[in-house]
Amino acid sequence: MSTATAPLRVGIAGLGRLGRRHGENLALHTPDCVLTAACSPVEAERAFAGTKLGVRNTYSEFNAFLRDPDVDAIVLVTPTSMHADQAIAALQAGKHVFIEKPLALDVADCLRVEAAASARPDLIAMVGFVRRFDPSHARAFDSVQQGDIGRPFLVRSQTCDRLDPDGAFLAFAPTSGGIFMDCSVHDIDLARWMLGNPKAKRAFASGTIAVHQDLAAMGDVDNGMAIVEFEGGARAVFYASRTFLHGHEQHTEIIGTQGNLLIGQGAPRDHIVRSDVQGVRHQATADFFERFSDAFRHELAAFVDACRTGAISPLSLQDATEATRIARAITASLHHGQPQDIER
């Protein structure tokens, strides 16, 4: 295993759309680590790892990848349905593990990962809720902790993707867990974080298909809204969309007894507002890669630091389990059209 004086040797599994970004960050932008191995069943992805990222060892089979003695930590950017089994296998192989969100599609699988991590307290297991590492959200959290807005009691948060007329996301939609698990799970984690991690009691959701009619066969929607009630009286309101025309717009509002905090409204790319005969406007961020590019680097740096130094992981598996628990209840409410109690 690595020490605090040696770079962390990292292997990445999955080099699709997000996996490539993580691979580039690990290979080029993350201090104190070296990307030594990559795993993918797709030949073109393995070739990318070797030629573009300088990875020495590439694997098509996950178990062979886990046996690589030159890997201290695994970064999983694989389909969500594989997360639990792969995370458990990594921990049992003696590897630290970073898991892209969500931890799993159901609570039972999340709890299995928690049990495997508890059996290896010497290893770091962390889930990629990237917004906690976004500088704006981090400053807002600090402000809440300092009491600047009094007692926070309501969070309104949205994740809205730019419309893809070709519907490319439909290829992974059947295995994503639905719009609330795929998109709103970030907002769910943010809400619990900002509110002090209260337990969720009940959820209600509704949604509609505005553009992508193929989602009907999957029991999914392209625009959804949800309300979650927490113990102690706090509430959260979530909105998710795949049909925004101007760009990717993620914003969060925290409402307290002595003020509000609003992060990211209008999806600004920069601080320039143009006024002319066409009106008043600004450029918007294109996608979540652009919006959270710094945060993606910060979260991997935090994971590497925790693995090398033994620092406490900045994100607990219990937080990830609660996000999945709430997202499952919201999705069940969407399907049944009735409020859903959140059982434990």
C-alpha positions in Angstrom: 0.0 0.0 0.0 1.0 3.6 -0.5 2.4 5.9 2.2 2.1 9.6 2.7 5.4 10.2 1.0 4.7 8.1 -2.1 2.2 8.9 -4.9 -1.0 7.0 -4.8 -1.2 4.5 -7.7 -4.7 4.6 -9.1 -6.6 2.4 -11.6 -9.8 3.6 -13.3 -12.6 1.4 -14.4 -14.9 2.8 -17.1 -13.7 5.4 -19.7 -16.9 6.6 -21.2 -18.1 10.2 -21.2 -17.5 10.9 -17.5 -14.7 8.3 -17.1 -12.6 10.1 -19.7 -12.8 13.3 -17.7 -11.9 11.5 -14.5 -9.0 9.8 -16.3 -7.7 13.0 -17.6 -7.9 14.7 -14.2 -6.1 11.8 -12.5 -3.4 11.6 -15.2 -2.8 15.3 -15.6 -4.3 17.4 -12.8 -4.3 15.5 -9.5 -1.2 15.9 -7.3 0.4 13.0 -5.5 -1.0 10.3 -7.7 -0.2 8.4 -10.8 -2.7 6.6 -13.1 -1.2 3.2 -13.5 -4.0 1.0 -14.9 -7.4 1.2 -16.7 -10.2 -1.2 -17.3 -12.9 -1.3 -19.9 -14.5 -3.9 -22.1 -14.4 -1.4 -25.0 -11.2 -1.6 -27.0 -11.3 2.1 -28.1 -11.5 3.2 -24.4 -8.4 1.0 -23.5 -6.6 2.5 -26.5 -7.5 6.0 -25.2 -6.0 5.2 -21.8 -2.8 4.0 -23.3 -2.2 6.6 -26.0 -3.7 9.7 -24.5 -3.3 9.1 -20.7 0.0 7.2 -20.7 -1.5 4.2 -18.8 0.9 1.2 -18.7 -1.6 -1.5 -17.9 -5.0 -1.9 -19.5 -7.5 -4.6 -18.9 -10.7 -5.8 -20.5 -11.7 -8.0 -17.4 -12.4 -6.4 -14.0 -11.1 -9.2 -11.8 -7.7 -9.2 -13.6 -7.6 -5.4 -13.2 -8.2 -5.8 -9.4 -5.2 -8.2 -9.2 -2.8 -5.6 -10.5 -0.1 -5.2 -7.8 0.7 -1.6 -9.0 -2.8 -0.3 -8.1 -3.5 1.1 -4.6 -6.9 2.6 -5.3 -9.7 2.1 -7.8 -11.9 4.8 -9.3 -15.2 3.3 -10.5 -17.0 5.2 -13.4 -18.9 2.1 -14.5 -22.7 1.7 -14.9 -24.5 2.2 -11.6 -25.9 -1.4 -11.7 -22.3 -2.6 -11.3 -21.2 -0.2 -8.5 -22.0 -2.3 -5.5 -20.4 -5.6 -6.6 -17.3 -3.8 -8.0 -16.8 -1.6 -4.9 -17.1 -4.6 -2.6 -14.6 -6.6 -4.8 -12.2 -3.6 -4.7 -12.4 -3.4 -0.9 -11.9 -7.2 -0.5 -8.9 -6.9 -2.8 -7.4 -4.3 -0.4 -7.9 -1.3 -2.7 -9.2 2.1 -1.7 -12.3 2.9 -3.8 -13.9 6.0 -5.3 -17.4 5.3 -6.6 -19.3 7.6 -9.0 -22.7 8.6 -7.8 -25.1 7.1 -7.0 -23.6 4.4 -4.8 -26.2 1.9 -6.0 -29.7 1.8 -7.3 -31.3 0.3 -4.2 -30.7 0.6 -0.5 -29.9 -3.1 0.1 -26.9 -2.8 -2.3 -25.7 0.4 -0.5 -25.8 -1.4 2.8 -23.8 -4.3 1.4 -21.1 -1.8 0.4 -21.2 -0.2 3.9 -20.7 -3.6 5.5 -17.7 -4.3 3.2 -16.2 -0.9 4.0 -16.7 -1.5 7.8 -14.8 -4.7 7.5 -11.8 -2.8 6.1 -11.5 0.4 8.2 -8.0 0.9 6.9 -9.3 1.6 3.4 -11.1 4.7 2.1 -14.5 4.3 0.3 -15.9 7.5 -1.1 -18.8 8.4 -3.4 -18.5 11.2 -5.9 -21.1 13.8 -4.9 -19.1 16.4 -6.7 -21.1 19.5 -5.7 -19.8 19.4 -2.2 -16.4 20.2 -3.8 -17.7 23.1 -5.8 -16.2 26.4 -4.4 -19.6 28.2 -4.4 -21.5 25.4 -2.7 -18.6 25.0 -0.2 -18.7 28.7 0.7 -22.5 28.5 1.1 -22.2 25.5 3.4 -19.7 27.4 5.5 -22.0 30.4 5.7 -24.9 28.2 6.9 -22.6 26.6 9.5 -21.6 30.0 10.8 -25.3 30.9 11.2 -25.3 33.7 8.6 -28.9 32.9 7.6 -30.2 31.6 10.9 -31.7 28.2 11.0 -32.0 26.7 7.5 -35.4 25.1 7.0 -36.0 24.9 3.2 -33.7 23.9 0.2 -34.8 24.4 -3.4 -32.5 22.8 -5.8 -32.5 21.8 -9.5 -30.5 20.0 -12.1 -31.5 20.9 -15.6 -29.6 19.6 -18.7 -29.4 21.2 -22.0 -31.8 19.6 -24.5 -30.2 17.0 -26.7 -32.4 16.8 -29.8 -30.9 13.4 -30.6 -31.7 12.0 -27.2 -28.3 10.3 -26.8 -28.9 9.9 -23.0 -31.7 7.4 -23.9 -29.1 4.7 -24.4 -28.3 4.6 -20.7 -31.7 5.8 -19.4 -33.0 2.2 -18.8 -30.2 1.5 -16.3 -29.9 4.9 -14.8 -32.6 4.5 -12.2 -34.7 7.3 -13.6 -34.3 11.1 -13.7 -34.4 11.5 -9.9 -31.7 8.9 -9.3 -29.6 10.1 -12.2 -30.0 13.9 -11.8 -31.7 14.8 -8.5 -29.5 12.5 -6.3 -27.0 15.4 -6.4 -29.6 17.8 -5.2 -30.8 15.4 -2.5 -27.3 15.1 -1.1 -26.9 18.9 -1.2 -30.2 19.4 0.7 -29.3 17.0 3.5 -25.8 18.5 3.7 -27.1 22.1 4.0 -29.9 21.1 6.4 -27.6 19.3 8.8 -28.3 15.7 7.6 -31.8 15.2 8.9 -33.7 12.0 8.3 -36.2 12.0 5.5 -39.8 11.0 6.4 -41.9 11.3 3.2 -41.7 12.2 -0.5 -44.0 13.2 -3.2 -43.2 13.5 -6.9 -44.8 14.3 -10.2 -43.4 14.6 -13.7 -44.2 14.9 -17.4 -42.6 14.1 -20.8 -42.2 17.3 -22.7 -39.9 16.0 -25.5 -38.5 12.5 -25.2 -41.5 10.3 -25.6 -39.4 7.1 -25.6 -39.1 7.6 -21.8 -42.7 6.5 -21.3 -41.8 2.8 -22.0 -39.1 3.1 -19.3 -41.5 4.6 -16.7 -39.4 7.8 -16.7 -40.0 11.5 -17.5 -37.8 14.3 -18.9 -39.1 16.9 -16.4 -39.8 16.0 -12.8 -40.6 17.7 -9.5 -40.4 16.4 -5.9 -41.0 17.5 -2.3 -39.3 15.8 0.6 -40.3 16.2 4.2 -37.6 15.8 6.9 -37.7 15.2 10.6 -37.7 18.4 12.6 -39.8 20.3 10.0 -37.2 21.0 7.2 -38.3 20.6 3.6 -36.6 20.2 0.2 -38.0 20.9 -3.3 -36.3 19.4 -6.3 -36.7 20.0 -10.0 -35.0 18.0 -12.8 -35.1 18.5 -16.5 -33.5 17.2 -19.7 -35.0 19.9 -21.9 -33.4 23.3 -21.2 -32.5 25.1 -24.4 -30.0 27.6 -23.2 -27.6 25.3 -21.4 -27.0 23.4 -18.2 -28.6 25.2 -15.3 -28.0 23.9 -11.8 -28.9 26.2 -8.9 -29.6 25.8 -5.2 -31.3 28.0 -2.8 -31.1 27.6 1.0 -33.7 29.5 3.0 -33.2 30.2 6.6 -34.9 32.1 9.4 -32.6 35.1 8.9 -31.9 35.1 5.2 -31.4 33.1 2.0 -28.4 31.9 -0.1 -28.8 31.4 -3.9 -26.1 29.6 -5.9 -25.8 29.4 -9.6 -29.1 31.0 -10.8 -29.1 31.7 -14.5 -26.3 29.3 -15.3 -23.8 32.1 -15.9 -20.6 31.2 -17.9 -18.9 34.4 -16.8 -19.8 37.8 -15.3 -20.5 39.6 -18.6 -24.1 40.7 -19.3 -24.7 41.9 -22.8 -27.4 44.5 -23.6 -28.3 45.4 -27.2 -31.2 45.5 -29.6 -31.8 41.8 -29.0 -32.3 42.4 -25.2 -30.3 41.7 -22.1 -28.5 38.3 -21.9 -25.5 36.4 -20.8 -23.8 33.2 -22.0 -24.7 30.0 -20.1 -22.7 26.9 -19.2 -23.1 24.2 -21.8 -23.0 21.1 -19.5 -22.1 19.8 -16.1 -18.5 19.2 -17.1 -18.1 22.9 -17.7 -20.1 23.9 -14.6 -18.2 21.6 -12.2 -14.8 21.3 -13.9 -13.0 22.6 -10.8 -15.1 20.5 -8.4 -14.3 17.3 -10.3 -10.6 18.0 -9.8 -11.1 19.0 -6.1 -13.0 15.8 -5.3 -10.4 13.5 -6.7 -7.6 15.4 -5.0 -9.6 15.0 -1.7 -9.9 11.2 -2.3 -6.2 10.9 -3.1 -5.3 12.9 0.0 -7.5 10.7 2.2 -6.0 7.5 0.8 -2.4 8.7 1.3 -2.7 10.3 4.7 -5.5 8.4 6.4 -7.6 11.5 6.7 -11.3 10.9 7.2 -13.2 10.7 3.9 -15.1 14.0 3.2 -18.1 11.9 2.2 -19.5 9.0 4.1 -21.1 5.9 2.6 -24.1 6.5 5.0 -24.7 9.9 3.2 -24.7 8.1 -0.1 -27.1 5.4 1.2 -29.5 8.1 2.4 -29.4 9.8 -1.0 -30.3 6.5 -2.7 -33.0 5.9 -0.1 -34.7 9.3 -0.8 -34.3 9.0 -4.6 -35.9 5.6 -4.5 -38.9 7.0 -2.5 -39.3 9.9 -4.9 -39.2 7.6 -7.9 -41.8 5.3 -6.3 -44.0 8.3 -5.7 -43.7 9.3 -9.4 -44.8 5.9 -10.4 -47.7 5.5 -8.0 -48.9 9.1 -7.9 -49.1 9.1 -4.2 -46.9 10.4 -1.3 -44.3 7.7 -0.3 -43.2 7.1 3.3 -39.5 6.7 3.5 -38.9 3.5 5.5 -35.6 2.4 7.1 
